[in-house]
Amino acid sequence: MMTLAEKILAAHSGKKKVIAGEFINCKVDLVMANDVTAPIAINEFRKLGVKVFNPKKIVFVPDHFTPNKDINSAEQVKMIREFARETGVGFFEMGRVGIEHVLLPDKGIVLPGDVVIGADSHTCTYGAIGAFSTGMGSTDIGSAMATGDIWMKVPHTIKFVFRGKLNKWVSGKDLILYTIGQIGVDGALYASMEFAGEAIENLSMSGRFTIANMAIEAGAKAGLFKVDKKTLEYLAPRAKRKFKVYEPDADAEYSQIFEWDASKIEPMVAFPHLPSNTKPISKVGEVRIDQSVIGSCTNGRLEDLQIAAKIFKGKKVHPEVRCIILPGTQEIYLEAMKLGLVETFVKAGAVFSTPTCGPCLGGHMGILAKGERAISTTNRNFVGRMGSPKSEVYLANPAIAAASAIAGRIISPEDL
Amino acid sequence: MKLKGQVHKYGANVDTDVIIPARYLNVSDPLELAKHCMEDIDAQFVKKMKPGDIIVADTNFGCGSSREHAPLSIKSAGVSCVIAKTFARIFFRNAINIGLPLLECVECVEKTKNGDTLEVDLAAGKILNLSTGLVFTAKPYPDFMSELIKAGGLINYTKKRLA
């Protein structure tokens, strides 16, 4: 029978059953784009000469270069803002905007059982709450803005089972880096990844968002989790409309099943220039850093900042290191202030920014020069990702990134 | 339609950040994007390539970001098609949607060298290496994708649906 992805896609394409590989036309519950991708989507949409299918189901989140870093990015957001005013679609203005994949679930805009398409590859993040969400390009988004549906090839599903309990300092980030290290950056190409097992059940929502977020780094179309008590607790203060919870069938067909003992997994570090180039922290050796970035759609949630603050408490960022901390949303910013985390960061000598994708994609707010090296809680370490094509990015969890900022080299908090 | 051009060959996992770095994403004008095509993997690409030239790459071409700017920059730089062992899925969709021809062919990638000249018959999925005389057949598109390509990309396809 059907996997979680197949269940949601069948329900959205008016079919009793869908089969992996089948082409379907799928209704969408939310269509999303950001300041980089929306301008092209709007231009393509205008070629169709029709009205938007439903302004309540379209939202623009200008988060990549926010606050606008230069004239060109200001022009891009201006064009999106004007389109939003004209059509009534959702638009998050600066001061209210957050990083799209933290913001939309936190606002209750995405709910379980939804099909969401976004012109941003990390749209797969919402799989953490049992939504089928996937990244597409601007033209797909422009077309869906008109029709409210999109063509899809039903992905096959690979199941990942994590048995056992997590070690200290091991988080969702380490499970997904471990997974990508095992299967490679195209190990789940065109697939839906489904995560299960004791370690996943015990994982916080933050950790689940981090895992789902990086499904794309294994080439996947989506990364899905079953809805459980933790999901419902997360949703209770947020959901303002009804939603449907789908469960995978017990006899669902998986193209592959991986089972790992989570208690054997250490904090992981992905070396340049691929997220699959992973090593456990004990095997990292001497890697000096110039910058540490904590935040992004991968690790910019309150729990991530709390973990970092615990390590920074009473300590100082290494004199030769710049540390940049970016909360995912204005609400997380506020919470971080109330809890005293911001004070801890600033006293430690870190920069605390308003929400932005900024340095993650080499946009602004902490670009690397030639020969510089950063540890980052973000999702990609491709050549030139954070600046100069001659710079390097190492990916890790917030605890490792915080400890490394203090030590000046990549290190576990245990060894501080 | 027959395409003909010289091969620029790359390895596996050519990501969209090296195809068009984010520092150029504050514009969406295809001709502006074309100036920086492949800049972070091959800084001389735009200078040395000629209209019609063909990119040949290993597995997972176009992985990473969903930026349509990547296939747009390749197309507007004048590249006639991309041949790879496999493509990342978002890049694949984007290229089909905007009308940049892609061909999947493991054998062609393995037996084609940088600088070879290829002639591609898109409709037949045939690739002829004029430098070696070898002929390859690309993986055929599923019916639905062929329909999209025939319509001239997604916007034209949607126009017909809405008409």
Interface residues (C-beta under 8 A of the other chain):
Chain A: F23 V36 T37 P39 I40 N43 E44 K47 L48 V50 H64 F65 K69 D70 N72 S73 Q76 G118 A119 D120 S121 T123 G135 M136 G137 S138 T139 D140 G142 S143 A146 T147 W151 K153 V185 D186 L189 Y190 I216 G219 K221 L274 L361 G362 G363 R380 F382 V383 G384 R385 P389
Chain B: N13 D15 D17 V18 P21 A22 R23 L25 N26 V27 S28 D40 I41 T59 N60 C63 G64 S65 S66 R67 E68 H69 P71 L72 T86 A88 R89 I90 R93 N94 N97 I98 P142 F144 L148 G153 L154 I155 T158 K159 R161 L162
